[in-house]
Every structure is written in structure tokens, then in C-alpha cells.
Amino acid sequence: MRPRRKPSSPLAMRPQPSTLDTKGESMPEKSIQLKITLKGMRPPIWRRFVVPASIRLDKLHDVVQMVMGWDSSHLYAFDIFGEQYSDGDLDDAELAHKYSLKKFNPYKGMKFSYIYDFGDDWEHEIVVEDTDYQPDVKKLARLGITPSKIMCIAGKRACPIEDIGGIWGYEGFLEALKDPSSRKYDYYMKIFDFDPDYDSESFDLHSVNECINML
């Protein structure tokens, strides 16, 4: 699948948010709560995370890679209001580093897509859950999370292995894991570099936030 650029930009039609209050003073930076779900997987693989409204799309790409567990070895694109945004290596896409999330006037319930690896075609749905996230410090402490501008606050199930062949390939891989004595298991062991103790149901919130802290 090759993403196509639409003939007109949605930014030209949407009003831009003001960064000043009525007294002309700078308003505090707002945080956006997002939920990302890998489409086509049952049960779902998802993450809930928080980013500043001013985050550029190229930086949001980095955060998505970390919260999901991908390794940034393939092309990507955001699809927002029918327009594609990427890093310059993708034909007919706008440059992600030129746009911040707040330029799209995010609102609760807003949805957009993130596509990763145009061979395996991993498509993710991102939903805006809160446009003015206020951290519950006690709840975060119980989860072992130190409040930060960028943080993952929840998630379920492990990220698929890179280059596994998309949804169908990953489902075949999970089936093979059930029988280590099978020829299919041997095939995956030879072709793909993965930990024999790989657990598709695991998700380590602490490790994800440690990675985010290195951004």
C-alpha cells in the first residue's frame, strides 16, 4: 500500500489554536492523552500514553515506536484528515517535522492513523481521549510511574516481531509457539531472531517508560 496525498490540506481549512490567554500571557502547555491500537489483532494490542500538545509529528513517531515496541527500521506515515505526514523518504507525504499535533486542533474522540512498514502494513488507530490531561499522581505512583510530559500509562499485550509478515504472519507465528516440537516452530526459529521465551501476552510498562525517558 502506498499512501496518496490528497489535493488539499486540512490545515488550510481548520482554525489554528491560540497560545495566548485574554490578557496576552502565555498559556500553560496542555497534555494530550492518546490511545493507540494495532488494527486487525484479536485480542487487541494497545497502549495509552500522554504527550504535550506541541509535540511534532516526527517526535510523536518516536514515541509511538517506543510505546508499541517497534524498532524504527521501516518507513511510516501518519494519516490525519486524509493527508499523509512522514520523514521525507515517502513519496507525496508532507514532512512530519513541520507539523505539531496542536496544529490539527485535537479534540476528544478525534481519530487518525499511523502506518508502519509498508511491506507488513501495520496500521494503527490513534484516538484522542483527553485534550487537557491532568495526572492523578497517586494512581501513577501505584503504577510506579513518575509524572512526565511524555509517558505511557497503560497497555496490553506484546508488540509483534518485526518483518513477521503482517497480521497473518504474526498469527501463524503465535500458532507455531504453541508447539515447539513442530516444523513450523523450527522454521520461525531459523528465519526470525526472537527470544524463545517471547510472551505475546506480556507488556512491561516500566521498561517502556524507561525508554521514553531517554528521548
N, C-alpha and C positions, 0 to 999 in steps of 0.2 A: 504494500500500500504506500503510495506517495502522496503526502498531503498537498492540497492545492490552495493557493492563495485566492481569497475572494476579491472581487473587483473593487470593493470599497472598504475602508477601515471603520470599525465601530467607534473608534476613539473620536472621529470627526463628528459623530452624531450624539455622543454622550457628554453631558456637562462634567467638567472637572471639579473635584472637591477642593474647597478652600483649606489652607493650612493656618489661617488666622481666625481668631475669635472676633467678636464685635468691637473689641477695644484695640484691635490691631496687634495683639500679643500672640506669640506662637502657642499653638495648642499642643498638649502633650501627645506623644506618639501613641497611636492606638495599636492594639494587638488583634490579629485575626485568628480565629480558631477554624482549622480546616480538617476535614476527614477525607482521606484518600482510600479508594477501594479498587483492587485489581479486578477488572471486569472478566466475567466468564468462569470464575472459580467458585466451587461449592464444596464445603462451606467457604465463606468469603475470607480473603486476606485483606486486612485493612489496618490503617493507622490513624490516630487522631493527634494533631500537632498544632503548635502555635508559632506564628511568625509576625514580625512587625508589618504594618500596612505598607510601609515604604520599601519593602524588600523588592529588589529587582528580580525579574523572571529568571535570569541566569543563576542567581543565588538560590531562588526557590527550587530550581532544578537540582542544585547541590543538596538541598535539604531533603527533597523527595528521594533522591538516591540513598541518602543515609537512613531515613526513617523506614523505607521499604526494605533496604538491604541489597540493592543493586550495586554494581562496581564501576559504573560510568564508562563502560567500554564500547558503547554504541551511541548512535545518533538519537536525538529526542526532539519532541516538539510539544508545546502547549497549543491547544486549540481553544481560543477564547472568543466567543461571539462570532465564530466562523472564520477567524483569522489565525494563521499559524505563526508561532514565535519559536525561534531556535537560536543556535550559536554561530550561524554563518556557513556551516557546512551543508546545510539543507537547502535545496533549490526552492525559490519562491517563498521563503519564510522571512518574516520580519526578524530583526536582531533582538534577541531576548534582553540583552544588557541595556537596551534603550528604553525599556518599559518597566515600571514598578507595578506591583499589584494594585496599589490605590488608584492608579490611573483608570482602572476599569470600574471605579465606584462599586466595590464589592458590597453585596447586600446578603442578608440571611436567606439561605436557600439557593443562592446563585450556584450554578454548576458549570464546570469546564473540564476539558480532557487533558491528559498527559500521556503521550505515546512514547514508548521506549523500545528501541531495537526494531527497525522496520523489516527485519527478517522474521523474528519471532512474533512481532506485533503485539507487545504487551500494552494493552490500553487500560488506563486508569481513569476513574471518575473522581473528580475533586469537588467537594461540596463545602460552601462557606456556612459554618454553623453559628458563628458569632463574630460580629464586626467590632466589638468592644470587649474583648475577653478580659475578665478580672480574675486573677489567680486566687484559688482557695488554698492559702498557704498550708493550712493544717492537713487538707486532703493530699496535697502534693508531698508533704513531709511523710505521710503514711506510705506513700508510694516510693519514697526515697529520692524524690525529685527536688532539686534546688531551683526555685523560680528563675527563669531566664527569658530573654527576649525571644529566643528560639528554643523550643523544647518539644519533645514528644511526650504525650501524657497518657496514651493508651494504644493498644494494638492487639491483633490476634493473628496467629499462625505465621510460619516462616515464609520468607521470600523464596520463590522458585530459583533453581540453579540457572546461571547464565547459559545461553546457547543450547538449551534443552529441547528446543523445538516448539516453543509456544505452549498454549494451553494443552493441546493434545499430547505433545511430547512429555510435558510435566506429569500429566495424568498417567501416561504409560510408565514413567519413572516411579511414581508412587506405587503403582501396582507391582512393579518389579521388587520394590523394597520389602514387600510382604513375604517374599520367598527368596532368601539369599542363596539358595541352592539351585535356583533356576538359571537357564541360559540367558534369559533376558537380564537378570541381575548382573551376570558376568559381562554382558555387553555394555551396560551402563558404567560398570566399574572401569572398563578398558577405555571407553570413549570420553567419559566425563570425569573431571577431577573434583570429587566430592568426598566429604567426610563420611565414612561408613556408619557413623553414629548420627547422621543427619536426621533430624526430627521435624517433620512437616508441621507439627502442632506447636512447636516452641516459638516463643517470642521473648527476647531479653530487653526489656525497657531500659534497664540501667546501661547496658552496652551501647544502645542506640544514642542515649543522651551523652555518653562519654565521647562518641564520635562527633556529635553535633558541637560539643564544646571545643573541638579542635578546628572548627571553621574560622 
